[in-house]
Amino acid sequence: MVWAIPKRFHEKSISRLTTSMLHHKMIAINHLRAYSSARM
């Protein structure tokens, strides 16, 4: 069950997940920007 996980641990894992998602999104945006600028 999900409720068996302590709330603090759950919040920490959720925040870590959001940070990694934002990090991946920024990397993808940087790659797209570099790709479009290289094509011009």
C-alpha positions as MATLAB code, in Angstrom:
seq = 'MVWAIPKRFHEKSISRLTTSMLHHKMIAINHLRAYSSARM';
ca = [
       0.000    0.000    0.000;
       1.070    3.578   -0.690;
      -0.105    4.722    2.754;
       2.554    2.543    4.390;
       5.215    4.944    3.136;
       6.016    7.751    5.625;
       4.702   11.135    4.521;
       8.077   12.849    4.797;
       9.756   10.240    2.600;
       6.894   10.458    0.104;
       7.166   14.247   -0.139;
      10.943   14.035   -0.533;
      10.647   11.510   -3.376;
       7.936   13.620   -5.054;
      10.088   16.762   -4.867;
      13.055   14.829   -6.233;
      10.860   13.550   -9.079;
       9.690   17.077   -9.956;
      13.246   18.427   -9.854;
      14.492   15.707  -12.198;
      11.519   16.335  -14.535;
      12.275   20.072  -14.626;
      15.961   19.285  -15.186;
      15.154   16.986  -18.124;
      12.783   19.593  -19.564;
      15.476   22.286  -19.392;
      17.987   19.945  -21.049;
      15.497   19.180  -23.821;
      14.800   22.900  -24.335;
      18.539   23.637  -24.504;
      19.020   20.837  -27.048;
      16.151   22.149  -29.163;
      17.528   25.683  -29.004;
      21.040   24.546  -29.984;
      19.595   22.401  -32.789;
      17.488   25.231  -34.236;
      20.362   27.726  -33.992;
      22.718   25.243  -35.689;
      20.276   24.812  -38.579;
      20.050   28.550  -39.240;
];
